[in-house]
Amino acid sequence: MKALGKEYPRIAAGCLDIGVPVGAALAEPDRAALVRAVLAEPQGDDEVALADGHRYVKRLRPVALAAPARPVFRERGTYVIVGGAGGIGQALARHLASTCRARLVLVGRRIADATTAAELAALQRLGGEALYRDADVTDAVRLAGVLAEARERFGRIHGVVHAAMVLRDGILERMDAGAFTAVLAPKARGTEVLGDLLRGDRLDFLLHLSSVQSFTGAAGQANYAAASTAQDAHARRLAGRGAYPVKVVNWGYWGEVGRVASESYRRGITARGFHPIGTAEGMDALERVLACDESQVVAVRAEPEVLAAIGVREPEPVPPRPPVPDVAPLPLTDAGEWERAAGEDFTARVLLRSLRRAGLFPHPGAGHTDPHAELGALPRYRRLVDALAAILVRHGLVAYQDGRYTLLDPARPVPDGAGLRARFPDLAARLELVEACLGRLPEVLRGTVSATEVLFPGGSTELLGRVYRGERLAGYCNHIVAEQVAEAVRQHPAAEVRVLEIGGGTGSTTEVVLDALRATGTRVRYTFTDVSDAFLRQAQRTFANGGPVPVTVRRLDIAQPPAAQGWAAGGYDVVLAGNVMHAVADVGAALAHTRELLAPGGRLVLTEVTQVQAFHTVTFGLLDGWWHYVDEANRLENAPLLDTSMWTRRLEHAGYHAVRAFGTATVPADLSQRVIVAHAPVAPPQPPRQLPAPTASRWSVGCAG
């Protein structure tokens, strides 16, 4: 639509999302209200969405992206670049070969020839190892073969880049369907195909090289603008699966490489207010994007009026960010990554065995269209069954096509649990919990056994407590939480600092935090809360014993307004919560309730699992509370979890500022659990404002997904 308005200035064109799915029926009052809202919409270039009675305007804002604290690419890592034989993809391949001696698989539509052979030789001279394979990114069968060959040749794939594109410029009046589809397919359908083929991989990243045309819609490039916008949307959907980081860079004009790196194009683009991006600074920006927590960044060099035209706005002023201590990365080796993969694979295999024993997938090729009904599961477990089926699909045990789940290879045995425990001792507690939960899964689904009894046999928290006590990542995040809380206490001017823990549970985080608080030498009043009477009784016995840090134990349901539960507003200087804030019906409401409890300028410290894992689904997913969320659009796919970018947006929407995520690994991989710190405003709470604009870099503009 933007391109149409520029090609025909006399036509007033705008972009308005009315928030109604195709084919959905609206009640008459809702339809009338929507019509009034549409008719009241002012003319202009803004992209507007109407949803749930609110009007949202797409905005971009500058953001500083720090240089990577550690390499974002692995030495001798394996990277697949679709569209890697030319343009930005080729420049990236050379960068990877020269900086980390990467093993590269370049994919393009061109049949291998002397030009591709010369490029492979050049990459080898730079220090890399490369092969070229011809494939269309929309051809799932051919591309699957290329990926399989890459794994066989080089082992695990560490990163995949979608740089494929087609340009066929022309005004809409003269553009035929073929020209539109040819440009749309590689970015729209290609992104979907690539994401589906990589569903079961353990990637450090899946990176999509899109275009600023998603935001500008230049005259003569309506097809390319539509393709880029569609790619962005598909990438956001893939990011919602929460399996690994999915990134989008909407590039501006590259002046040295690519289809448009010509003097005539440079003159035209400069006349429109854009400036070329150099190859070196483009690679620098790309590494910064991969190192940050933003899921989408627009990287463009342009005049201020151009940036304003695409929606760039300066962020609202906020108080200076309070100092917070830096955090050392978690030492992680290939063995540590193999451990996690082995645990997930074990969980998927035991899950399949449990479902087969319950009557599903009796033989190869057996299929089911409604496993929920065929298992005899209670209605409240529909989300759980869908998530369990997704685990089997993700691990290549079951195929899903045309609404039917089909067993692929029942001969793959369940790994020996004792052998895994011996090889990976840190997995022992997790494997024990997985076997306990999946051993009773059919009974839980049918309602003959309580999920609470499975997870807390005889009312004991020991089975679950061992998982947290023995896990390196959980311990690492708890240490960060403790340091952040202790630092906030040390910085606070009051003689007594008030600390509140929400959802303390088994007390695994509480123990570490109390130890850190004792070392501060500051007078602290600590309040432990939970909704479970069993956890409250345990905390009373364990922590409320008159130690150096006085601990009060109280009940608090953060999903409900605190005032209605007898809690005073602004009563705490620091609030912490360990893996509990996702376990509410509405995250935004819970964060707003937490903000009510914080004193002005108070600090909120969260640690949350930020990736979807089979382990959490087959254990905590048995509990009703795991699935009672109502804000599905704000959650990762098949889970109540949020990734780091989602947490940042929800916190900012709830009025917090200076939001920052902590916790990295010594290898270029995202941790599956992070710590997120935010600050309440110094001014009195105001109603949550409109969703914040997406975000950007020094000379770039970023857009959170």
N, C-alpha and C positions, 0 to 999 in steps of 0.2 A: 504494500500500500504506500509506503514511503517513496518507493521508486516511481509509482504511478503519479503521485502528487508532483514529483520533480519533472517528470516527462510532460505532464500536462498541468502547468501552473494554474490554469483556470478552474481545475477540478479540485475541490476541497476534499482531501483524503485524510483519514485518521485510523488509528488502530485501537479498537475497543474490545476487550474480552468481557463478555457478559456473564461468565461464570456458570453457564448452563451446559451440561454435556449434551452431545448430539443425541436427539431422540428422547430426551428427558421431558416429562410432562410437568407443567407448573400449575399450581392452583390459581384460580382467577385473581385473588388479591395479590399474590406474588407476581403474576404476569403483569398486572396493572402497575405495580410499583416499579417493576423492571422497565416497562415502557416509559414511565415518567422519568426514570433515571437516565435512560438513553436519550430522550428528547432534551433533557436538561444539560447534556454533556456539551461543553464549549468546544468550538473548533480550535484546532492547534496541532502541533507535531508530537505532543506527548503520547506515549503508549500507556493506556489506562486499563485497569482491570476492576470490575465490580464483583465483590464477593462478600457474602454474609453481611450485607448491609453497609459495607465499607467501600470506599473508593481508593484504589492504590495507583500510584504513578511511578513508573520505572525511572529510577535515578541511578547515576553513577557518581562515585566520589573518589578523589585521589587517595592513595594509601601508600605508605612507604614499605617496600618489601626489602627485608634485610638480606645481605649476602649470606649464602649457606654457611652454617657453622660446621658442617661436615660435607664430604662429597655427596652429591645426589646421584651419581652414577657409580656402579661397582667396577673395580679393577677387573678386567677380563669378563665383565658382565655380558649377558646375551640380550640383544635388543632387536626387535622386529620393527622396521619402518615401512609402512604401507605408503607408497608414493615416495620412496627413498631414492629413486634414480635421477631426480632433478629438483630444482628449487630449494625450498627450505628443508625438505627431507634430506636432500643430498648434503646440504651444508651441515645439518645435524649429524649425519653419518660421519662426515670428515672430522667434526668436533669430537665425537665419541672415539673414533679411531686414534686420534692424536692425543687425547687427554687421559684415556683409561684403557687403551689397547682392546677395545670392545670387540666382541664377536657379533657380527651384524648379519641380519637377513633382510635384504632389500626386496621389496615387492612392488611391481609396477605392471601396467598393461602392455608395455613394449615387449616384444619378443627379444630374447637375449641376442645381442649383436656385438660388433666391435666396440661400440660406445660403452655399453654396459661392462664389457670385459676390461676396457681401459679404466673405468671407474673402480672396479674391484681391485685392479693392480695398484691404483693410486691409494686406496684405503689400506692395502697391505704395506705399502711403503710408509704410510703414516703410523703404522704400528698395529693396525687392526687385522681382523680376519673376517672375510665377508663372502657371502654367496648371494646371487640374484635369482629370483624366480618370478616368472610372469604369472599374474593372476589378477582378475578383476575383484575388487573388494566386495562387490555385491554377489559374487559366486561363492556360496557357502561351501560347496563340495570342494572346489579347487583350493580355496583359502584354508580349509581344514587340513588338506593334504600338505600345504606349505608349512603350517604351524606344526604339524606332526613331524615333518622332516626337520624343522628347526630344533625341536626337542630331542630328536634322535641324534642329531649331529652335535648339538652344543649342550644338551641337558636342559635344566630349568630355564624358562624365559623370565627375565627380570623386568623388562619394560616393553611396552608396545606403543608405537606412535602412529596415529592416523593422520597422514599428510596428503592423502589423495585428493585431487580436485580436477574439475573440468571447467573451462571458461568458454562461453559462447555468448558474448555480449550482443545486445540488441534491444531496441525499445519494444515494449509489450505489444504494441499495435502490429508489429511485424514478426513477432516471435511465434513459431509454431510449437506444437506439443513436443515434438522431438527434441528441439533445442532446450526446452524447459526441463524435460525428463532427464536428458543427458547430463545436465549440470546438477540436478537434484539428487540423482541416484547415488553417486559415490559418497556424498556427505550424509544423506538421510538413511537410505537403505544400508549403505556400507557401514555406518556407525552401529546400526542395529545388528547386522550380521557379525561384525567383529566382536561386539560385546557378548553375543550369545555363544560364540566359539570360545571365548576366554572365561566363561562363567566359572569353570572349575580351577583356573590357574591361581597361583600365589604370586601376584605381580607386585613390584614396588610401585608401579604406576601404569595407568592407561591414559595417554595424552592425546588430545584432539587439537589439531591445528586448524582453527576456524578463522573467521574474518570479522573485521570491524563492520562489514556490510550488514551484519545482524542488527546493527544499531543505526547505520547511516542510510542504507537503501539508496545507493547512487542511481541516477538516471542511466538506463542502458544495462543495468545489472540486477534487474528484478529477480531473475532466475537464481543468480548467485547469492543474493540476499536471502531468498527463501531457503536455499540449500544450507546456508550457514546457520540460519535460525533453527531449521529442523535439526541440524547436527547438534546444536547447543541443547535443544530439548531432549534428544535421545541420550546425550551424555549425562544430563541431569538425572534422567531415569536410571541409567546404569549406576551413577553414583549412589542412588537410593538403595541399591542392593547391599551396600556397606561391606563388600568383600575386600576391597583394596581401593587406594586413592584413584579417583577418576577426575582428570583435569581438562579444562578448556582454556586455550589462549586465543582470543580474537585479535589477530594481528592487523596492524595497520599496513602501510606501504613499505615493502622491503626494496631498497634501492640497488642492491648488488646481485641478488639472486632471484630466481623465480620467473614466472610468466610475464611479469610487467616491469622487469628491470631493463628498461630501454630509455634513451634520452627523451624521446617524444612523450612517453608516458610520464616521465619524471616532470617534464614541464607542465603537463596538464594537471597532474596531481598537486604540484606545488602551487599552481594558480588557484586551486580550490582550498588552499590553506593547510595541506598535509605536508609533512617532511619525511624523507626516507629514513628507514631504520637500517643501520649498518649491520653486517653479519656478526661482528664481534659483540656489539651491544645487544643484538637479538639473542645470541647464545647466553649472554649474561642474564638477560631478562628471563629467559626460559629456565635457567637454573634457579633463579630466585622464586619463580612460580612453583617449581617442583619442591622447593624447600619450605614453602609457606603452607598455611592451613586454608587458604582460599581455594575454592573449587573452580572458579572462573575468573579470568583476568583479561581485560581489554588492554592490549599493549599498542599504543599509538603515539606518534609524535605529530602534533598539530597546533595550530594557532588557538588562542583562548576562545575565539568566537566559534570555531569548529567544535571544540570540546563542549561548549555550552549547548550547541545545537543538537548534540547526541545525548544530552541529559546529564552532563557532568555538573555536579554541584559540590561546593565545599562542605565538609561535614559541620554539624553544629558544634560550637565550641564547648569543650568539657574541661574540667579542672585537670591540672597536670597529673599524669599517671603516678600513683604512689610507688616508691621503689619496692621491688620484689627481688628476692635472691635468684641468681641463675642456678640452673640445675645441670648436673653432670649427666651425660647420656647413659642409658642402660647398656652395659656390655652384652652384646648379642653376636653370636657366631653362627656359622652355617649349621652347627649342631643344634643350636637353640631353635633355629627356624625349622629344621627337620623334626624336632621334638613337637612343635606345635602342629605341623602337618600330619605327623604320625597320630597325634591325639585326635585330630579332626577326622582322619581317615578311619580310625578305629571306631569312633562314634557313629559314623555313617554306616559302616558294615554291621555293627551291632544293632543299629536301628532297623536295617533291612531284615536282619534275622528275626527280630522281634515282630515286625509286621508280617513276615511270612508265616511265623508260628501262629499269628492271629488270623490267618486265612487269606492274606493278600499275596499276589504274585506267586502262585503255586508252581509255575514252570516258566521257562524262557518264552518270551513273547506274550505271556499273560498280561492283560491290561485291565485298567479300571478307569471309569469316567467320574465316579464319585466315591473315592476311598473313605470319606467320612461316613457315608451311609453304610458302606459294606463292612466297615469295622464296628458298626453299631455304636458309634461315638455319640455322646450327649451333644445337644446343640451348642453349648458354650465352648466346645472344643473344635469348632470348625476352623477357626484361625490357626490353631495348633496343628491340626492335620494338614492344612495347606502348607504350613511351614515345614513340617516333616517331609512332605512330598518334595518340596523345593530342595531340601538337603540331599535327597537321593538323586535328583536331577543334577545338582551342582557337582556331585562327586561321580557322575557318569555311571551310576548304578541303574538308573531308570531314565527313560526318554519321555518327554512330554510333547505331544503334537496333536493339534486339532482337538484339544480338550480331553485327551486320553493319556494316561500314564502306562508305560509298557516296560516290563522287566527286560534288561539287556543281558547281563552276565551273572547268573546266580552261582557260577562256579568259583568266583573270587572268594576265598575263605576269609573269615574274620581273623585278624592278626591275633597271635597269642598274647593275652593280657599279661601273663607273668613275664614273658619275654620283653614286652614293652616296658614293664615296670623296672626290670633289671637294666635295660638299656637307658631309660629315661626316668630316674628315680623321682624327679620333680613332678612327673605325670601321675604318680601312684594314687594320690587322693582324688584327682579328677576321674581317673579310670574307674575307681571304686564307686564314685557317685554315679557315673554314667551307667555302669552295669546294674546298680541298684534301681535306678529310675527306669531304664529300658526293660529290665526284668519284670516290672509290674505295669508297663505301659498300657497293654490292652485293658487291664482291669481299671486303670485310672480313667481311660477314655470312656469306658462303659459305666463308670460311676460306682463300681463295686468296691473300690479301694480309694481312700482319700489321698490326694497328692501330698498333703501335709504329713501324713503318716509315713509316706515313702521318703520324703526329704528329712523329716524329723522323727525317726522311729522312736516310739515310746516317749515322745516329747523332748528328746535329746537333740542338741544342736551340734553334736560332735562330728557327725558325718559331713556336714556342711562347713563347720569350722576348720576342719583339716585342710580343706581346699584353699582357704584364704591364708592360713598360717604357713602353708608350704609352697606358695606360688611366688616366684621371683618377681613377676610383673606387678602383681597385687602389692607385694612388699615394697617395690620401688615406688609405686604411686602413693602408697600410704606414707612413705618417707617424705615425698614431696609435699603431700598435704600437711604433714606435721611441721615441716620447715616453713611453709607458707603461713600456717596459723601462728607458729612461734614468732615469726618475723613481724606479723601484724601486732601481736601482743607487745613485743619489744618497742615498736614504734608508737604505740598508743600512749597518750599523755596522762591518762587517768591512773589513779592510785590502784584501782581494781578494774580489771578488764573482764568483760562478760563474754563467755564463749558458749555457743549452742551447737550441739550436734543433732542433726535430723536423721532419723532412721538408723540408729546406732547398731541395730541387729546383734550379731554375735560378739561385737566389741573388738573386732580385729583392727579396725582403724582407731578406735578409742584408745587402745593400749599404747600405740605408737605416738599418738598426739599427746597423751598425758605425760609420757616420758619426756617429750620435747618441751612441754610447758614447764615441767619441774626444773629444767635446766635454765630457764630464762631468769629465774629469781624474781619474777613479777607476781604480784598477787592476782590470782585468777579465780573467777567463779564459773564453774563448768556445769552445764546442764545437758544430760543425756536423755534423748527421747526415742520413742518408737511407738508403733501402733499395736505391737504384739505384747500381750501380758507376759508370755514366757520370756521374751527378751528383756522386758522391764524387770522381771524378778531376778533374772540372771545378772543384769547390770547392777541391781541393788546389792546383790551378794558380792559381786566382784569389785566394783568401783566405789561404791558409797561407803567407804570404810574409814573415813577420816584421815586420808593420806595428805601429802603435801599440797595437792590440788583438790579442794573440796568439790565433790560431785553430787549434784541433785538429779534424781531420776523422775521424769514426768512423761505423761502420755501426750503425744502431738501427732495429729494427722495433717500433714502439710497440704493435702489435697483440699482441705476445708479451711474457711477463714479462721485465722488464729484467734481473733477477738471473740468469736462465738465459743471458743474452747477455753476462755479465761486467760489468754496470753495478751500482755500489754504490748502496744506498738512501740517500736524503736528500743526494745529492751536489751539488745545484744550488739556488741561491737564486732564480733566475728561469728560467722555461721559456717559450719562445714557439713558435708553430706557425702557419704561413700556409697556409690552405686545404688542410690535410692530415688533420685529425683526423676528418673525415667518411669518409675513404677507408680505413676499417677494417671488419672484419666486425661488431664489436660496439663501439659508441661507449662504453658504460659501462665495459667492460673496459679500453679504451685510456685513458680518463680516470683509472681506478684505477691503471694502470701509470704514468701521468704523475705522479700524486700520490706514488707510491713514490719517484720520482726527486727530488721537491721536498723541500727542507729544511723543518722546521716553520715555518709562517708565510710560506713562499715564495709568490711571485706567478706565476700562469699567465696568459699573454696569447695569445689566439687571434684570428685573423681568418678569417672563414668567409663564403662565399656563403650567404645565408639565404632566397633565393627561387629557385624553379625557372624556368630560362630555356632556350629552345630551343638557344641557343648552346652551353651546357655539355653538353646531351644529345647533340648531333651531333658534338661534338669529344671531350671527355673520356669521354663515354658509349661510345665505341668500345673503350675499354680494359676488359679483364675486371675489373680492380680496382674500377671504378665501381659494379659490380653485385653484388659478393660479400657484401654485408651480410646478416646474418641477423636483425637486430632491426628488422624492417620497421615495427612499430608505433611506433618512435621516429624514423621518417624521414618526410619529406614525400612526397607521392604521386609515383610514377614517378621517384624520384631518391634518392640516398643522403644528401641534404642535410637539415639541421635548421633550423628558424626560430629566432629569438632566444628565444622562450618555451621551446622544446624544449631548447635548449642550457642555459638556466638550470636547468631541472628535472633534466637529466642531471648537470650539475655538482654541484648540491646533493645529489643522490642518491649521488654518488661521494664526498661528504664535504667538498666545498669550501664556503666561505662568502663573504659580501660580493661576490656575483656582480653584475656591472654591465655593461651594454652601452653602447658608444660609437659615434658616427657618425650624424649627422643631416644633412638637406638644408635649404637656405634656403626651400624650398617644402614644403607639407604632403604629402609623399610619403615612404614608407619607402625607404631605400636597399637595394639588392639584396645588399650585402655590409656586414657590421658587424664591430666589434671587441668581444670579450668578455673581461673581466678577472675573475679569481677568485683566491681565496687559500686556501692549504692551512691546515689548523688548526695551532695551536701545539702541541696535544697530539699524542702519537704516533698514527699511523693506526689507525682502528678499522674493522671490517667495515662496508660500506655499509649504512645504515639503511633502513628502510621508506620508500617513495616519499614525499616531503614533501607536506604539505597544500597544496592550491591557495591562492591569495593574495588580498588586499583593500586598501581605502583608509582615510583618516583615520577617517571614521565609517562606512566601507563595509567589506565583506568580499569578498575577491577569490578567484577560483578559476581557476587556470591550466588551460588545456585539455589 
